[in-house]
Amino acid sequence: MVHPVIVWFRRDLRLGDQPALAAAVASGAPVIPVYVLDDDTPRHRRMGAASRWWLHGSLASLDVELRTRGSRLVLRRGRSDEVLSALAREIGANEIHAIHHVEPWWRNAERALEKTGGGSHALYLHHGNYLAPPGTVLTGGGTPFKIYTPFWRALNERMPPSMPQDAPSRIPAPDNWPASDALDSWNLLPERPDWAGGIRAEWTPGEAGARARLDEFVDRAKHYEGLRNFPSVEGTSRLSPHLHFGEISPASVWQAVIEQGGSVGTFLGELGWRDYAANVVVQFPDYGARSYKQEFDAFPWREGDAADADLAAWQRGQTGYPIVDAGMRQLWTTGWMHNRVRMIVASFLIKHLLIDWRRGEEWFWDTLVDADYAQNAVNWQWSAGSGVDANMFVRIMAPLTQSDKFDAAAYIREWVPELRAQSDAEIHDPDLPRTRGYPAKLVDHSSARARALAAHAEMKERAS
Ligand SMILES: Cc1cc2nc3c(=O)[nH]c(=O)nc-3n(C[C@H](O)[C@H](O)[C@H](O)COP(=O)(O)OP(=O)(O)OC[C@H]3O[C@@H](n4cnc5c(N)ncnc54)[C@H](O)[C@@H]3O)c2cc1C
């Protein structure tokens, strides 16, 4: 009897350059591609609402791609290790192939699955979602890097990544397919209310959508360095949700950009940040929950009704700071925000409003289509100054200056219609003149700055 082989898909929803699928196909056995909707293993880290919207589209697209190759996607729901072990027993599979993932809950699930196999089936983990396998870029002394710059230097020495592999043209199918849930029965899409209109208009989840996004970007990649900080222009790739869900491999992105030529080092360095973030959570699995610098446990974060009201104003884009409000509304509408603006809104929440970075991280987790445990945590801790490699807390971003410096006028006009009639000179600062229908500033910049520095000094004193 030929035993079928399971491919366990997670955040690697593609057929091209997918080493787990390639290994399963190479075995010559019938291949059973499976996705398990697992809300139990991640517990409070279950996917946020915007990610669930994306997941629906990505799974539908993966199924279509599989069917063109004589295969299909089997959907099951429950704890991954239990569901996969049961499925392996049901169909007589003794091999499960998967790409390794760095989230602590996925590492737990991988260990649990190895255990529950009890010798009857084996889990084979492959690498393919990062430029280099997380945990393998090491200092001369054999230890992992803590700081980005030397990490990137060492990673870059190992580049280019190996050439991406094409998707298999046929995928061997079993005589009988195991039962599958219907994707619609998972209710991943919002219904009442359907808040996803703006997200639908912006994105096409799935491998073909990722490829189209990359093809469109490669011509612009040589201008990336000059344009990437300007939210009013289309200067970045917008590949982040596709990379997060693994609809395209970073090696494919690297190769496509390199082939096009030009000065693309800065862009490749951002892909390096993605690998760096994975390298951080491999070392510090609870990075999304705990400040790396322990002194931040003594930070006097604001709490209570007034802080909650300020948090809600930040979430809804009603802070009275146009660049912050534009960013938060772009996030709410499209599930994505420009990187420069992410830095500004994060700094604003933490330093102007003195609200714990974890509350901002949580909001991003729920609302970003690219919500990624490692990238989100590393960037929030960078902004807070609490991270292993971080901006200093006392360097406080001035939102109005940032808005002017990075020419955000058109961006603000797009997302804050109340300010559309303002001139370029006035639009960054709503007090000049006061505009009807737009909120007054929640806090004044200079007093917020002084309050933040005092809170930081208090933390130092409490921690000493
Ligand atoms: C507070 C905060 C939270 C963030 N949370 C996330 C998150 O949950 N998921 C996420 O993918 N990115 C996150 N980022 C990083 C960055 O903002 C996005 O990756 C980027 O804006 C995505 O747009 P892009 O694809 O056009 O990026 P590009 O500029 O085109 O960069 C290409 C790719 O490089 C990677 N990358 C770029 N910048 C960073 C960075 N600073 N750190 C790590 N990887 C990077 C992304 O995968 C991105 O798609 C966060 C940044 C901040 C400041």
The ligand as a Tripos MOL2 file, in Angstrom:
@<TRIPOS>MOLECULE
LIG
   53    58     1     0     0
SMALL
NO_CHARGES

@<TRIPOS>ATOM
      1 C1          4.7340   49.8980   15.2730 C.3       1 LIG1
      2 C2          4.9910   49.0550   14.0480 C.ar      1 LIG1
      3 C3          4.3570   47.8260   13.9020 C.ar      1 LIG1
      4 C4          4.5990   47.0340   12.7700 C.ar      1 LIG1
      5 N1          3.9380   45.8300   12.6380 N.ar      1 LIG1
      6 C5          4.1690   45.0570   11.5450 C.ar      1 LIG1
      7 C6          3.4850   43.8280   11.3690 C.ar      1 LIG1
      8 O1          2.6900   43.3870   12.2160 O.2       1 LIG1
      9 N2          3.7240   43.1210   10.2350 N.ar      1 LIG1
     10 C7          4.6050   43.5500    9.2790 C.ar      1 LIG1
     11 O2          4.7700   42.8710    8.2580 O.2       1 LIG1
     12 N3          5.3030   44.6770    9.4580 N.ar      1 LIG1
     13 C8          5.1100   45.4680   10.5360 C.ar      1 LIG1
     14 N4          5.7960   46.6470   10.6750 N.ar      1 LIG1
     15 C9          6.9070   46.9370    9.7580 C.3       1 LIG1
     16 C10         6.5820   47.7810    8.5160 C.3       1 LIG1
     17 O3          5.8440   48.9110    8.8640 O.3       1 LIG1
     18 C11         5.8070   46.9970    7.4550 C.3       1 LIG1
     19 O4          6.4350   45.7680    7.1930 O.3       1 LIG1
     20 C12         5.7550   47.7930    6.1460 C.3       1 LIG1
     21 O5          5.1450   49.0360    6.3450 O.3       1 LIG1
     22 C13         4.9810   46.9930    5.1090 C.3       1 LIG1
     23 O6          4.8420   47.7330    3.9360 O.3       1 LIG1
     24 P1          5.5830   47.2740    2.6110 P.3       1 LIG1
     25 O7          5.2960   45.8500    2.3240 O.co2     1 LIG1
     26 O8          5.2240   48.2780    1.5620 O.co2     1 LIG1
     27 O9          7.1080   47.4200    3.0330 O.3       1 LIG1
     28 P2          8.4220   47.6380    2.1790 P.3       1 LIG1
     29 O10         9.0160   48.9280    2.6440 O.co2     1 LIG1
     30 O11         8.1750   47.4780    0.7420 O.co2     1 LIG1
     31 O12         9.3920   46.4940    2.7160 O.3       1 LIG1
     32 C14         9.4170   45.1680    2.1590 C.3       1 LIG1
     33 C15         9.1710   44.1480    3.2350 C.3       1 LIG1
     34 O13        10.1940   44.2090    4.2330 O.3       1 LIG1
     35 C16         9.6340   43.9130    5.5180 C.3       1 LIG1
     36 N5          9.7920   45.0810    6.4000 N.ar      1 LIG1
     37 C17         9.7720   46.3860    6.0340 C.ar      1 LIG1
     38 N6          9.9660   47.1780    7.1170 N.ar      1 LIG1
     39 C18        10.1100   46.3560    8.1750 C.ar      1 LIG1
     40 C19        10.3280   46.5740    9.5640 C.ar      1 LIG1
     41 N7         10.4490   47.7950   10.0920 N.pl3     1 LIG1
     42 N8         10.3970   45.4880   10.3790 N.ar      1 LIG1
     43 C20        10.2720   44.2230    9.8940 C.ar      1 LIG1
     44 N9         10.0600   43.9670    8.5760 N.ar      1 LIG1
     45 C21         9.9870   45.0170    7.7350 C.ar      1 LIG1
     46 C22         8.1420   43.6400    5.2990 C.3       1 LIG1
     47 O14         7.9540   42.2480    5.1940 O.3       1 LIG1
     48 C23         7.8710   44.3590    3.9790 C.3       1 LIG1
     49 O15         6.7820   43.8230    3.2580 O.3       1 LIG1
     50 C24         5.5410   47.4660   11.7910 C.ar      1 LIG1
     51 C25         6.1780   48.7080   11.9590 C.ar      1 LIG1
     52 C26         5.9010   49.5000   13.0640 C.ar      1 LIG1
     53 C27         6.6220   50.8140   13.2110 C.3       1 LIG1
@<TRIPOS>BOND
     1     1     2 1
     2     2     3 ar
     3     2    52 ar
     4     3     4 ar
     5     4     5 ar
     6     4    50 ar
     7     5     6 ar
     8     6     7 ar
     9     6    13 1
    10     7     8 2
    11     7     9 ar
    12     9    10 ar
    13    10    11 2
    14    10    12 ar
    15    12    13 ar
    16    13    14 ar
    17    14    15 1
    18    14    50 ar
    19    15    16 1
    20    16    17 1
    21    16    18 1
    22    18    19 1
    23    18    20 1
    24    20    21 1
    25    20    22 1
    26    22    23 1
    27    23    24 1
    28    24    25 2
    29    24    26 1
    30    24    27 1
    31    27    28 1
    32    28    29 2
    33    28    30 1
    34    28    31 1
    35    31    32 1
    36    32    33 1
    37    33    34 1
    38    33    48 1
    39    34    35 1
    40    35    36 1
    41    35    46 1
    42    36    37 ar
    43    36    45 ar
    44    37    38 ar
    45    38    39 ar
    46    39    40 ar
    47    39    45 ar
    48    40    41 1
    49    40    42 ar
    50    42    43 ar
    51    43    44 ar
    52    44    45 ar
    53    46    47 1
    54    46    48 1
    55    48    49 1
    56    50    51 ar
    57    51    52 ar
    58    52    53 1
@<TRIPOS>SUBSTRUCTURE
     1 LIG1         1 GROUP 0 **** ****
